[in-house]
Amino acid sequence: MTDPKPYFEAHVFVCTNERPAGHKRGSCAAKGAEKLRDYMKARAKELGVGARVRINSAGCLDRCELGPTLVVYPEGVWYSYRSNADLDEIIDTHLLKGGRVERLMLTPEQTELRPEQVG
């Protein structure tokens, strides 16, 4: 038996985890992730992406220091973002055109944000 066709072409998992105030690792929620996730969901729906891409909240994705973060599957591409403009670029470049927003991408070994990611 072969696998069925995927229900969605892609899943975007947006970390909205909240840690206690002052936690040494920080949290994506404390950096505005919930409001930004809401924007991304609404904007994707406006652009018609929502019919083929699912944008979900996620608990801790374990990259708190780099947050807010999101990951796009099935590719497994991670992003750090700061603004609606960053999310617009991810939607347009990655979700609509299949490209990558290199300045916002996180590498597996990365433990600190690059200057262009701090915004």
N, CA and C atoms as a LAMMPS dump frame, in Angstrom:
ITEM: TIMESTEP
0
ITEM: NUMBER OF ATOMS
357
ITEM: BOX BOUNDS ff ff ff
-5.0000000000000000e+02 5.0000000000000000e+02
-5.0000000000000000e+02 5.0000000000000000e+02
-5.0000000000000000e+02 5.0000000000000000e+02
ITEM: ATOMS id mol type element x y z
1 1 1 N 0.832 -1.178 0
2 1 2 C 0 0 0
3 1 3 C 0.879 1.243 0
4 2 1 N 0.515 2.218 -0.776
5 2 2 C 1.261 3.471 -0.804
6 2 3 C 0.604 4.473 0.141
7 3 1 N 1.398 5.43 0.573
8 3 2 C 0.858 6.468 1.451
9 3 3 C -0.167 7.306 0.693
10 4 1 N -1.194 7.765 1.38
11 4 2 C -2.161 8.641 0.727
12 4 3 C -1.548 10.017 0.471
13 5 1 N -2.156 10.747 -0.43
14 5 2 C -1.73 12.122 -0.687
15 5 3 C -1.902 12.929 0.607
16 6 1 N -0.941 13.787 0.946
17 6 2 C -1.058 14.582 2.17
18 6 3 C -2.301 15.477 2.137
19 7 1 N -2.904 15.648 3.292
20 7 2 C -4.069 16.523 3.408
21 7 3 C -3.667 17.974 3.205
22 8 1 N -2.497 18.365 3.743
23 8 2 C -1.923 19.691 3.535
24 8 3 C -0.574 19.527 2.853
25 9 1 N -0.207 20.497 2.011
26 9 2 C 1.105 20.48 1.368
27 9 3 C 2.212 20.783 2.372
28 10 1 N 1.875 21.593 3.363
29 10 2 C 2.876 21.983 4.362
30 10 3 C 2.193 22.266 5.69
31 11 1 N 2.961 22.097 6.751
32 11 2 C 2.546 22.488 8.09
33 11 3 C 3.563 23.498 8.609
34 12 1 N 3.063 24.569 9.188
35 12 2 C 3.908 25.558 9.844
36 12 3 C 3.6 25.465 11.337
37 13 1 N 4.62 25.123 12.111
38 13 2 C 4.46 25.056 13.556
39 13 3 C 5.107 26.3 14.156
40 14 1 N 4.284 27.12 14.799
41 14 2 C 4.712 28.39 15.373
42 14 3 C 4.781 28.223 16.891
43 15 1 N 5.97 28.352 17.446
44 15 2 C 6.106 28.215 18.894
45 15 3 C 5.404 29.378 19.578
46 16 1 N 4.508 29.045 20.501
47 16 2 C 3.843 30.059 21.323
48 16 3 C 4.025 29.716 22.808
49 17 1 N 5.054 28.948 23.1
50 17 2 C 5.307 28.524 24.477
51 17 3 C 5.599 29.725 25.365
52 18 1 N 5.067 29.647 26.595
53 18 2 C 5.304 30.709 27.57
54 18 3 C 5.966 30.135 28.805
55 19 1 N 7.106 30.698 29.146
56 19 2 C 7.814 30.322 30.365
57 19 3 C 7.57 31.434 31.403
58 20 1 N 7.861 31.154 32.653
59 20 2 C 7.713 32.198 33.68
60 20 3 C 8.583 33.42 33.358
61 21 1 N 8.101 34.583 33.721
62 21 2 C 8.871 35.822 33.509
63 21 3 C 10.251 35.683 34.124
64 22 1 N 11.265 36.152 33.405
65 22 2 C 12.628 36.117 33.891
66 22 3 C 13.35 34.799 33.695
67 23 1 N 12.705 33.826 33.051
68 23 2 C 13.364 32.535 32.811
69 23 3 C 14.615 32.767 31.974
70 24 1 N 15.695 32.073 32.318
71 24 2 C 16.984 32.307 31.648
72 24 3 C 16.953 32.034 30.146
73 25 1 N 16.068 31.144 29.68
74 25 2 C 16.011 30.843 28.24
75 25 3 C 15.02 31.735 27.502
76 26 1 N 14.192 32.452 28.232
77 26 2 C 13.174 33.273 27.599
78 26 3 C 12.066 32.395 27.035
79 27 1 N 11.174 32.994 26.285
80 27 2 C 10.123 32.214 25.629
81 27 3 C 9.61 32.972 24.428
82 28 1 N 9.076 32.222 23.485
83 28 2 C 8.55 32.84 22.269
84 28 3 C 7.33 33.703 22.579
85 29 1 N 6.475 33.254 23.505
86 29 2 C 5.284 34.037 23.856
87 29 3 C 5.685 35.41 24.394
88 30 1 N 6.725 35.468 25.203
89 30 2 C 7.184 36.741 25.77
90 30 3 C 7.729 37.68 24.685
91 31 1 N 8.041 37.119 23.522
92 31 2 C 8.573 37.91 22.409
93 31 3 C 7.5 38.2 21.364
94 32 1 N 6.223 38.021 21.733
95 32 2 C 5.127 38.395 20.854
96 32 3 C 4.658 37.335 19.88
97 33 1 N 5.005 36.075 20.11
98 33 2 C 4.711 35.021 19.145
99 33 3 C 3.214 34.813 18.896
100 34 1 N 2.384 34.956 19.916
101 34 2 C 0.952 34.699 19.722
102 34 3 C 0.33 35.715 18.763
103 35 1 N 0.633 36.976 18.972
104 35 2 C 0.11 38.033 18.09
105 35 3 C 0.646 37.847 16.663
106 36 1 N 1.916 37.517 16.548
107 36 2 C 2.509 37.295 15.232
108 36 3 C 1.917 36.058 14.557
109 37 1 N 1.678 34.987 15.317
110 37 2 C 1.03 33.794 14.771
111 37 3 C -0.364 34.129 14.241
112 38 1 N -1.122 34.911 15.009
113 38 2 C -2.458 35.315 14.571
114 38 3 C -2.392 36.082 13.256
115 39 1 N -1.408 36.974 13.143
116 39 2 C -1.218 37.721 11.903
117 39 3 C -0.909 36.768 10.744
118 40 1 N 0.008 35.823 10.976
119 40 2 C 0.402 34.901 9.917
120 40 3 C -0.789 34.078 9.434
121 41 1 N -1.589 33.591 10.358
122 41 2 C -2.763 32.795 9.988
123 41 3 C -3.741 33.622 9.152
124 42 1 N -4.016 34.842 9.588
125 42 2 C -4.954 35.708 8.869
126 42 3 C -4.415 36.072 7.491
127 43 1 N -3.145 36.408 7.433
128 43 2 C -2.531 36.807 6.141
129 43 3 C -2.496 35.629 5.168
130 44 1 N -2.158 34.453 5.657
131 44 2 C -2.135 33.262 4.797
132 44 3 C -3.528 32.983 4.248
133 45 1 N -4.525 33.151 5.082
134 45 2 C -5.906 32.937 4.635
135 45 3 C -6.295 33.956 3.565
136 46 1 N -5.939 35.218 3.787
137 46 2 C -6.198 36.286 2.81
138 46 3 C -5.608 35.952 1.446
139 47 1 N -4.402 35.4 1.461
140 47 2 C -3.683 35.107 0.22
141 47 3 C -4.055 33.756 -0.382
142 48 1 N -4.936 33.021 0.269
143 48 2 C -5.36 31.727 -0.25
144 48 3 C -4.403 30.591 0.05
145 49 1 N -3.418 30.836 0.895
146 49 2 C -2.449 29.806 1.251
147 49 3 C -3.075 28.814 2.225
148 50 1 N -4.018 29.291 3.026
149 50 2 C -4.609 28.486 4.077
150 50 3 C -5.295 27.218 3.612
151 51 1 N -5.684 27.154 2.365
152 51 2 C -6.351 25.959 1.86
153 51 3 C -5.39 24.787 1.683
154 52 1 N -4.103 25.076 1.55
155 52 2 C -3.142 24.001 1.315
156 52 3 C -2.017 23.94 2.345
157 53 1 N -1.983 24.947 3.237
158 53 2 C -0.959 25.011 4.273
159 53 3 C -1.646 25.218 5.609
160 54 1 N -1.263 24.44 6.602
161 54 2 C -1.832 24.572 7.942
162 54 3 C -0.831 25.267 8.842
163 55 1 N -1.271 26.346 9.471
164 55 2 C -0.435 27.083 10.416
165 55 3 C -0.961 26.775 11.816
166 56 1 N -0.134 26.117 12.615
167 56 2 C -0.517 25.661 13.951
168 56 3 C 0.336 26.299 15.03
169 57 1 N -0.26 26.455 16.204
170 57 2 C 0.517 26.796 17.394
171 57 3 C 1.251 25.539 17.835
172 58 1 N 2.394 25.745 18.416
173 58 2 C 3.159 24.62 18.958
174 58 3 C 3.615 24.982 20.362
175 59 1 N 3.779 23.982 21.175
176 59 2 C 4.429 24.184 22.456
177 59 3 C 5.908 24.431 22.198
178 60 1 N 6.706 24.285 23.193
179 60 2 C 8.128 24.587 23.074
180 60 3 C 8.792 23.773 21.965
181 61 1 N 9.479 24.483 21.084
182 61 2 C 10.249 23.842 20.018
183 61 3 C 11.731 23.745 20.402
184 62 1 N 12.073 24.16 21.616
185 62 2 C 13.405 24.031 22.21
186 62 3 C 14.471 24.885 21.539
187 63 1 N 14.058 26.027 21.004
188 63 2 C 15.04 26.97 20.462
189 63 3 C 14.721 28.357 21.004
190 64 1 N 14.399 28.382 22.287
191 64 2 C 13.88 29.562 22.973
192 64 3 C 14.758 30.81 22.787
193 65 1 N 16.06 30.62 22.875
194 65 2 C 16.987 31.752 22.784
195 65 3 C 16.951 32.418 21.407
196 66 1 N 16.455 31.713 20.424
197 66 2 C 16.43 32.221 19.047
198 66 3 C 15.054 32.739 18.648
199 67 1 N 14.126 32.727 19.587
200 67 2 C 12.725 33.003 19.286
201 67 3 C 12.376 34.456 19.08
202 68 1 N 11.182 34.641 18.555
203 68 2 C 10.221 33.599 18.26
204 68 3 C 10.66 32.768 17.053
205 69 1 N 10.298 31.489 17.097
206 69 2 C 10.677 30.575 16.024
207 69 3 C 9.46 29.88 15.437
208 70 1 N 9.655 29.412 14.213
209 70 2 C 8.671 28.556 13.56
210 70 3 C 9.425 27.576 12.685
211 71 1 N 8.773 26.469 12.368
212 71 2 C 9.372 25.469 11.495
213 71 3 C 8.34 25.052 10.459
214 72 1 N 8.798 24.898 9.216
215 72 2 C 7.93 24.516 8.107
216 72 3 C 8.262 23.083 7.702
217 73 1 N 7.234 22.238 7.745
218 73 2 C 7.368 20.85 7.305
219 73 3 C 6.5 20.635 6.082
220 74 1 N 6.918 19.78 5.128
221 74 2 C 7.825 18.67 5.333
222 74 3 C 9.304 19.002 5.175
223 75 1 N 9.656 20.22 4.786
224 75 2 C 11.066 20.518 4.542
225 75 3 C 11.908 20.557 5.811
226 76 1 N 11.296 20.925 6.935
227 76 2 C 12.058 21.053 8.175
228 76 3 C 12.895 22.313 8.216
229 77 1 N 12.416 23.37 7.587
230 77 2 C 13.141 24.644 7.565
231 77 3 C 12.686 25.486 8.758
232 78 1 N 13.662 25.93 9.54
233 78 2 C 13.419 26.732 10.731
234 78 3 C 13.674 28.202 10.444
235 79 1 N 12.827 29.049 11.053
236 79 2 C 12.986 30.501 10.926
237 79 3 C 12.879 31.168 12.292
238 80 1 N 13.631 32.249 12.45
239 80 2 C 13.444 33.196 13.534
240 80 3 C 12.867 34.439 12.866
241 81 1 N 11.877 35.036 13.47
242 81 2 C 11.211 36.191 12.86
243 81 3 C 10.914 37.206 13.949
244 82 1 N 10.674 38.439 13.576
245 82 2 C 10.432 39.5 14.543
246 82 3 C 9.206 40.35 14.232
247 83 1 N 8.718 40.295 13.009
248 83 2 C 7.696 41.267 12.613
249 83 3 C 6.725 40.691 11.591
250 84 1 N 5.644 41.427 11.368
251 84 2 C 4.703 41.058 10.315
252 84 3 C 5.406 41.033 8.962
253 85 1 N 6.337 41.96 8.756
254 85 2 C 7.075 41.998 7.482
255 85 3 C 7.891 40.719 7.296
256 86 1 N 8.513 40.22 8.366
257 86 2 C 9.25 38.956 8.27
258 86 3 C 8.306 37.825 7.877
259 87 1 N 7.135 37.783 8.498
260 87 2 C 6.162 36.727 8.187
261 87 3 C 5.635 36.863 6.769
262 88 1 N 5.422 38.095 6.311
263 88 2 C 5.015 38.302 4.913
264 88 3 C 6.042 37.716 3.957
265 89 1 N 7.306 37.925 4.279
266 89 2 C 8.388 37.412 3.437
267 89 3 C 8.423 35.882 3.462
268 90 1 N 8.205 35.277 4.614
269 90 2 C 8.169 33.811 4.711
270 90 3 C 6.983 33.26 3.93
271 91 1 N 5.821 33.886 4.068
272 91 2 C 4.632 33.438 3.324
273 91 3 C 4.877 33.535 1.833
274 92 1 N 5.349 34.695 1.38
275 92 2 C 5.541 34.909 -0.059
276 92 3 C 6.65 34.028 -0.627
277 93 1 N 7.813 34.073 -0.006
278 93 2 C 8.976 33.378 -0.559
279 93 3 C 8.915 31.867 -0.36
280 94 1 N 8.569 31.425 0.842
281 94 2 C 8.606 29.985 1.134
282 94 3 C 7.29 29.298 0.788
283 95 1 N 6.193 29.787 1.349
284 95 2 C 4.926 29.074 1.193
285 95 3 C 4.291 29.239 -0.183
286 96 1 N 4.435 30.411 -0.785
287 96 2 C 3.847 30.624 -2.113
288 96 3 C 4.787 30.252 -3.255
289 97 1 N 6.06 30.592 -3.123
290 97 2 C 6.996 30.412 -4.24
291 97 3 C 7.95 29.232 -4.067
292 98 1 N 7.968 28.599 -2.894
293 98 2 C 8.825 27.441 -2.68
294 98 3 C 10.283 27.76 -2.435
295 99 1 N 10.6 29.044 -2.228
296 99 2 C 11.98 29.442 -1.963
297 99 3 C 12.284 29.432 -0.477
298 100 1 N 13.335 30.126 -0.098
299 100 2 C 13.743 30.216 1.295
300 100 3 C 14.111 31.66 1.618
301 101 1 N 13.81 32.083 2.829
302 101 2 C 14.203 33.406 3.31
303 101 3 C 15.488 33.204 4.108
304 102 1 N 16.601 33.228 3.4
305 102 2 C 17.882 32.849 4.001
306 102 3 C 18.267 33.699 5.198
307 103 1 N 17.965 34.987 5.165
308 103 2 C 18.368 35.851 6.281
309 103 3 C 17.659 35.491 7.583
310 104 1 N 16.518 34.829 7.504
311 104 2 C 15.757 34.455 8.699
312 104 3 C 15.909 32.983 9.073
313 105 1 N 16.541 32.198 8.207
314 105 2 C 16.679 30.761 8.461
315 105 3 C 17.628 30.484 9.627
316 106 1 N 17.278 29.453 10.389
317 106 2 C 18.132 28.973 11.471
318 106 3 C 18.797 27.676 11.029
319 107 1 N 20.05 27.52 11.398
320 107 2 C 20.754 26.274 11.104
321 107 3 C 20.672 25.365 12.333
322 108 1 N 20.829 24.063 12.152
323 108 2 C 20.72 23.142 13.293
324 108 3 C 21.689 23.445 14.435
325 109 1 N 22.89 23.886 14.109
326 109 2 C 23.897 24.117 15.148
327 109 3 C 23.848 25.532 15.732
328 110 1 N 23.008 26.383 15.221
329 110 2 C 22.955 27.787 15.634
330 110 3 C 22.437 27.93 17.07
331 111 1 N 23.162 28.733 17.881
332 111 2 C 22.761 28.978 19.263
333 111 3 C 22.55 30.461 19.554
334 112 1 N 22.942 31.319 18.603
335 112 2 C 22.754 32.755 18.748
336 112 3 C 22.243 33.315 17.436
337 113 1 N 21.49 34.413 17.522
338 113 2 C 20.985 35.054 16.315
339 113 3 C 22.108 35.811 15.614
340 114 1 N 22.068 35.799 14.29
341 114 2 C 22.982 36.611 13.498
342 114 3 C 22.467 38.045 13.496
343 115 1 N 23.304 39.036 13.223
344 115 2 C 22.863 40.444 13.254
345 115 3 C 21.626 40.718 12.377
346 116 1 N 21.544 40.109 11.213
347 116 2 C 20.412 40.332 10.316
348 116 3 C 19.113 39.724 10.847
349 117 1 N 19.214 38.84 11.825
350 117 2 C 18.023 38.205 12.408
351 117 3 C 17.484 38.995 13.597
352 118 1 N 18.296 39.885 14.128
353 118 2 C 17.883 40.662 15.288
354 118 3 C 16.966 41.799 14.865
355 119 1 N 17.155 42.288 13.651
356 119 2 C 16.263 43.252 13.049
357 119 3 C 16.34 44.61 13.582
